């Protein structure tokens, strides 16, 4: 699987152009704020249907424009297809349209798995140190690509969660509708239990692979273990746990327990890495987890994903840089950097090198 070309127009600061990509390593270099990361974001948007950075799709449309277009030309399993993303500005809102070979995607779950991508940015190196929201996003974005059904469960859960929270705010003022609260408990528990089961299996696989990678990088001196920490440990009693939180939830006006509170624990030699690991240990653990994610995609889809490296090499020391580069030889890789010579010194050969300046490839 690889992206042959990206066509973009008015996506962020990108001007109308076709960006040819090679099957191996592609290097996008240039000064900061020129549009290198925007190209990676455009590819990611075609694969996932959402931005890596923007909360609102309006931010993706170039200032002064009324619409943005991105098309990924993909080669997979001896055939070619296109994924098109179109964002239109409608006043203070936006309308997003996704299509595959010009056929409208009615449900985002239809998109997942068509173009598999792994994005690795400096923020990912802080995965261990950051809050649980980032670790849940790590789980969810990768599992969605592997399992469209998981995406449906996740979408249903958060839709029901919003409905339950709206009801809780009403009950805080007027408890006449309290009999309807168990209905939302039931709805949340259905998708919540399935999500817990899927997340647990995913983290177990990630942990097994990341342990081996981490041991290699640290010459066997450290053992990395990832442990899934569900907020409701006993999924069989999900509803009972929610019922016990009724009074507290009504007072606060929000749902206090559930899969939206889950976390992942990273331990190195049995010690929590977030609290007691050095910065180097935390980054190595995050690198191991991301490389494990790539391996899971290789195994599950029998086709390696496209790797997007957003200025990551500058954040790693020489040993970790070399290990990362040896592990991606069979992947199409698009990486960004400001210092081209520094990257080429890492032993990269036969790379497709492009300079990005003011949203254009030169």
C-alpha positions as CSV (number, residue, x, y, z in Angstrom):
1,X,0.0,0.0,0.0
2,X,1.3,3.4,-0.9
3,X,0.2,6.9,-1.9
4,X,1.3,7.7,-5.5
5,X,0.2,11.3,-5.4
6,X,-1.6,13.9,-3.3
7,X,-3.6,16.6,-5.1
8,X,-4.4,19.6,-2.9
9,X,-6.0,23.0,-3.2
10,X,-6.6,25.5,-0.4
11,X,-6.1,22.9,2.3
12,X,-4.5,24.9,5.0
13,X,-1.9,27.0,3.1
14,X,-1.4,24.5,0.3
15,X,-1.9,25.9,-3.2
16,X,-3.4,24.0,-6.2
17,X,-0.8,21.3,-7.1
18,X,-0.1,17.6,-7.5
19,X,2.5,16.2,-5.1
20,X,4.2,13.1,-6.5
21,X,5.4,10.6,-4.0
22,X,7.7,7.6,-4.3
23,X,7.1,4.2,-2.9
24,X,10.0,4.5,-0.5
25,X,11.2,7.4,1.5
26,X,10.0,10.9,0.7
27,X,11.6,13.9,2.4
28,X,9.7,17.3,2.7
29,X,12.1,19.9,3.9
30,X,12.0,23.7,4.4
31,X,11.7,26.4,7.0
32,X,9.0,26.3,9.7
33,X,5.4,27.3,8.8
34,X,5.8,26.6,5.1
35,X,3.3,23.8,4.8
36,X,5.3,20.6,5.4
37,X,3.1,19.3,8.2
38,X,0.0,20.4,6.2
39,X,0.9,17.8,3.5
40,X,1.1,15.0,6.1
41,X,-2.2,16.3,7.6
42,X,-3.8,16.1,4.1
43,X,-2.8,12.5,3.7
44,X,-4.0,11.7,7.2
45,X,-7.4,13.4,6.6
46,X,-7.9,11.2,3.5
47,X,-7.2,8.1,5.6
48,X,-9.1,8.9,8.8
49,X,-11.6,11.6,7.7
50,X,-10.6,14.0,10.4
51,X,-7.7,16.3,11.2
52,X,-4.8,15.6,13.4
53,X,-4.7,19.1,14.8
54,X,-7.9,21.0,14.1
55,X,-11.1,20.8,16.2
56,X,-13.1,22.5,13.5
57,X,-12.8,21.7,9.8
58,X,-13.1,25.4,9.1
59,X,-9.5,25.7,10.2
60,X,-8.5,23.5,7.3
61,X,-9.7,25.8,4.6
62,X,-7.2,28.5,3.5
63,X,-8.1,31.9,4.8
64,X,-10.2,33.7,2.1
65,X,-11.2,30.5,0.4
66,X,-14.7,29.0,0.4
67,X,-13.6,25.4,-0.1
68,X,-10.6,23.0,0.2
69,X,-9.9,19.8,-1.8
70,X,-7.5,16.9,-1.1
71,X,-7.3,13.8,-3.2
72,X,-5.0,10.8,-2.4
73,X,-4.1,8.5,-5.3
74,X,-3.5,5.1,-3.7
75,X,-2.1,1.9,-4.9
76,X,-3.1,-1.2,-3.0
77,X,-3.0,-4.9,-3.8
78,X,-2.4,-4.4,-7.6
79,X,-5.2,-1.8,-8.1
80,X,-5.5,1.9,-7.9
81,X,-8.2,4.1,-6.3
82,X,-8.7,7.6,-5.1
83,X,-9.9,9.1,-1.8
84,X,-11.3,12.6,-2.1
85,X,-12.0,15.0,0.7
86,X,-13.9,18.2,0.1
87,X,-14.6,20.9,2.7
88,X,-17.0,23.7,2.0
89,X,-17.5,26.8,4.1
90,X,-21.1,27.5,4.9
91,X,-21.2,30.7,7.0
92,X,-19.8,29.8,10.4
93,X,-20.0,26.1,9.7
94,X,-18.4,23.6,7.3
95,X,-19.6,20.7,5.2
96,X,-17.3,17.8,4.7
97,X,-17.7,15.3,1.9
98,X,-15.6,12.2,1.5
99,X,-15.6,9.9,-1.5
100,X,-13.8,6.8,-2.8
101,X,-13.5,6.7,-6.5
102,X,-16.1,9.4,-6.7
103,X,-18.6,7.4,-4.7
104,X,-19.8,9.3,-1.7
105,X,-18.8,7.8,1.7
106,X,-22.1,7.9,3.7
107,X,-20.5,6.6,6.9
108,X,-16.9,7.2,8.0
109,X,-16.6,3.6,8.9
110,X,-16.6,2.8,5.2
111,X,-13.3,4.8,4.9
112,X,-11.3,3.1,7.6
113,X,-8.9,0.5,6.4
114,X,-8.8,1.7,2.8
115,X,-5.6,3.7,3.4
116,X,-3.8,2.7,6.5
117,X,-1.5,5.4,8.0
118,X,0.6,5.8,11.2
119,X,1.4,9.4,12.1
120,X,4.4,9.9,14.4
121,X,5.0,13.5,15.7
122,X,6.9,15.1,18.5
123,X,3.7,15.1,20.5
124,X,3.6,11.3,20.3
125,X,7.0,11.1,22.0
126,X,5.2,12.6,25.0
127,X,2.5,9.9,24.9
128,X,3.7,8.4,28.2
129,X,4.0,11.8,30.0
130,X,0.8,13.4,28.7
131,X,-2.6,13.0,30.1
132,X,-5.0,10.1,29.6
133,X,-6.9,11.9,26.8
134,X,-3.9,11.5,24.5
135,X,-3.5,7.8,25.4
136,X,-7.2,7.2,24.7
137,X,-6.8,8.9,21.3
138,X,-3.8,6.7,20.6
139,X,-5.9,3.6,21.2
140,X,-9.0,4.8,19.4
141,X,-7.4,6.1,16.2
142,X,-5.4,2.9,15.6
143,X,-8.2,0.5,16.5
144,X,-10.6,2.4,14.2
145,X,-8.4,1.7,11.2
146,X,-8.2,-2.0,12.2
147,X,-11.9,-2.4,13.0
148,X,-14.7,-0.3,11.5
149,X,-17.1,-1.9,13.9
150,X,-15.1,-0.3,16.8
151,X,-15.6,3.1,15.2
152,X,-19.4,2.5,15.2
153,X,-19.3,1.5,18.9
154,X,-17.2,4.5,19.7
155,X,-19.5,6.9,17.8
156,X,-22.7,5.4,19.4
157,X,-21.1,5.6,22.9
158,X,-20.2,9.3,22.6
159,X,-23.6,10.1,21.1
160,X,-25.3,8.4,24.0
161,X,-22.9,10.0,26.5
162,X,-23.9,13.5,25.2
163,X,-27.6,12.6,25.6
164,X,-27.1,11.3,29.1
165,X,-25.1,14.4,30.1
166,X,-27.9,16.6,28.8
167,X,-30.4,14.7,30.9
168,X,-28.2,15.0,34.0
169,X,-28.2,18.8,33.7
170,X,-32.0,18.7,33.5
171,X,-32.2,16.4,36.5
172,X,-30.0,18.8,38.5
173,X,-32.9,21.3,38.3
174,X,-35.9,19.0,38.0
175,X,-35.9,15.3,38.9
176,X,-39.2,14.5,37.3
177,X,-37.5,12.7,34.4
178,X,-35.2,10.5,36.6
179,X,-36.9,7.4,35.4
180,X,-35.4,7.8,32.0
181,X,-31.8,7.7,33.4
182,X,-31.5,3.9,33.4
183,X,-32.4,3.9,29.7
184,X,-29.1,5.8,28.9
185,X,-27.2,3.6,31.4
186,X,-28.3,0.6,29.3
187,X,-27.3,2.3,26.0
188,X,-23.9,3.2,27.3
189,X,-23.2,-0.2,28.7
190,X,-23.9,-2.0,25.4
191,X,-21.2,-0.1,23.4
192,X,-19.1,0.4,26.5
193,X,-18.6,-3.3,27.2
194,X,-17.7,-4.0,23.6
195,X,-15.2,-1.1,23.6
196,X,-13.5,-2.4,26.8
197,X,-13.1,-5.9,25.3
198,X,-11.6,-4.5,22.1
199,X,-9.3,-2.1,23.8
200,X,-8.0,-4.8,26.2
201,X,-7.1,-7.1,23.3
202,X,-5.4,-4.2,21.4
203,X,-3.3,-3.1,24.3
204,X,-2.3,-6.7,25.0
205,X,-1.0,-7.1,21.4
206,X,0.8,-3.7,21.6
207,X,2.4,-4.6,24.9
208,X,3.8,-7.9,23.7
209,X,5.4,-6.4,20.6
210,X,6.5,-3.2,22.3
211,X,8.2,-5.2,25.0
212,X,10.5,-6.9,22.5
213,X,11.3,-3.6,20.7
214,X,12.0,-1.8,23.9
215,X,14.3,-4.6,25.1
216,X,16.2,-4.4,21.9
217,X,16.7,-0.6,22.0
218,X,17.8,-0.8,25.7
219,X,20.0,-3.8,25.1
220,X,17.8,-5.9,27.4
221,X,18.3,-3.6,30.4
222,X,14.6,-2.6,30.6
223,X,11.3,-4.3,30.3
224,X,8.3,-2.3,29.0
225,X,4.8,-3.3,29.8
226,X,1.6,-1.6,28.7
227,X,-1.5,-2.3,30.8
228,X,-5.0,-1.3,29.9
229,X,-6.7,0.5,32.8
230,X,-10.5,0.5,32.2
231,X,-12.4,3.0,34.4
232,X,-15.0,0.3,35.0
233,X,-12.9,-2.7,35.8
234,X,-15.7,-5.2,35.8
235,X,-17.5,-4.9,32.5
236,X,-20.1,-7.4,33.5
237,X,-21.3,-5.0,36.1
238,X,-21.1,-1.9,33.9
239,X,-24.8,-1.0,34.5
240,X,-24.5,-1.5,38.3
241,X,-21.5,0.8,38.4
242,X,-23.4,3.5,36.6
243,X,-26.4,3.1,38.8
244,X,-24.2,3.7,41.9
245,X,-23.0,6.9,40.4
246,X,-26.5,8.4,39.7
247,X,-26.5,10.8,42.7
248,X,-23.0,12.0,42.1
249,X,-23.7,12.4,38.3
250,X,-26.8,14.4,38.9
251,X,-25.0,16.8,41.3
252,X,-22.1,17.3,38.8
253,X,-24.3,17.3,35.7
254,X,-21.9,14.9,33.9
255,X,-21.2,11.2,33.6
256,X,-18.4,10.4,36.0
257,X,-17.5,6.9,35.0
258,X,-17.2,4.9,31.8
259,X,-14.8,4.2,28.9
260,X,-14.3,7.9,28.4
261,X,-12.2,7.8,31.6
262,X,-10.0,4.8,30.5
263,X,-6.1,5.0,30.5
264,X,-3.0,3.1,29.7
265,X,-0.3,2.4,32.2
266,X,3.3,2.3,30.9
267,X,5.7,0.6,33.3
268,X,9.5,0.1,32.9
269,X,10.9,-2.7,35.1
270,X,7.7,-2.6,37.1
271,X,7.8,1.2,37.8
272,X,5.3,3.6,36.3
273,X,7.2,5.5,33.6
274,X,5.0,8.6,33.7
275,X,5.9,9.4,37.3
276,X,9.3,7.9,37.7
277,X,10.8,7.4,34.2
278,X,13.4,9.8,32.7
279,X,12.6,11.8,29.6
280,X,14.7,9.3,27.6
281,X,12.9,6.3,29.0
282,X,9.5,7.9,28.3
283,X,10.5,8.7,24.7
284,X,11.8,5.2,24.2
285,X,8.6,3.7,25.5
286,X,6.5,5.9,23.2
287,X,8.7,5.0,20.2
288,X,8.3,1.3,21.1
289,X,4.5,1.7,21.2
290,X,4.3,3.4,17.9
291,X,6.6,0.8,16.2
292,X,4.4,-1.9,17.7
293,X,1.4,-0.2,16.2
294,X,3.0,-0.5,12.8
295,X,3.7,-4.2,13.3
296,X,0.1,-4.9,14.3
297,X,-1.1,-3.2,11.1
298,X,1.4,-5.3,9.1
299,X,0.0,-8.5,10.7
300,X,-3.6,-7.7,10.6
301,X,-4.0,-6.3,7.0
302,X,-1.0,-8.1,5.5
303,X,-0.1,-4.8,4.0
304,X,2.3,-2.3,5.6
305,X,0.8,1.2,6.4
306,X,2.0,4.5,5.2
307,X,4.2,6.1,7.8
308,X,4.1,9.9,8.4
309,X,7.0,11.2,10.4
310,X,6.5,14.9,11.3
311,X,9.9,16.2,12.4
312,X,10.5,13.2,14.7
313,X,14.1,12.5,13.9
314,X,15.2,15.8,15.4
315,X,13.6,14.7,18.7
316,X,15.5,11.4,19.0
317,X,19.1,10.7,19.8
318,X,21.3,8.9,17.3
319,X,20.7,5.3,18.6
320,X,16.9,5.7,18.5
321,X,17.1,7.4,15.1
322,X,19.0,4.5,13.6
323,X,16.7,1.9,15.0
324,X,13.6,3.7,13.7
325,X,15.1,4.0,10.2
326,X,16.0,0.3,10.1
327,X,12.4,-0.6,11.0
328,X,10.7,1.3,8.2
329,X,12.6,0.1,5.1
330,X,9.6,-1.7,3.7
331,X,7.2,1.2,4.3
332,X,6.3,4.2,2.2
333,X,7.5,7.0,4.5
334,X,6.9,10.7,4.2
335,X,9.0,12.7,6.7
336,X,9.4,16.4,7.3
337,X,12.5,18.2,8.5
338,X,14.0,21.7,8.5
339,X,17.7,20.5,8.1
340,X,18.0,18.3,5.0
341,X,21.7,17.6,5.5
342,X,21.2,16.4,9.0
343,X,18.6,13.8,7.8
344,X,20.7,12.6,4.9
345,X,23.6,11.9,7.3
346,X,21.4,9.2,8.8
347,X,22.2,6.9,5.9
348,X,19.0,7.6,3.9
349,X,19.5,6.8,0.2
350,X,17.3,6.9,-2.9
351,X,14.9,9.4,-1.2
352,X,12.4,11.5,-3.1
353,X,13.4,15.0,-1.9
354,X,11.1,18.0,-2.1
355,X,11.4,21.5,-0.8
356,X,8.2,23.1,0.6
357,X,8.0,26.9,0.4
358,X,4.8,29.0,1.1
359,X,2.5,26.0,0.5
360,X,4.1,24.9,-2.7
361,X,6.5,22.1,-3.7
362,X,9.7,23.5,-5.3
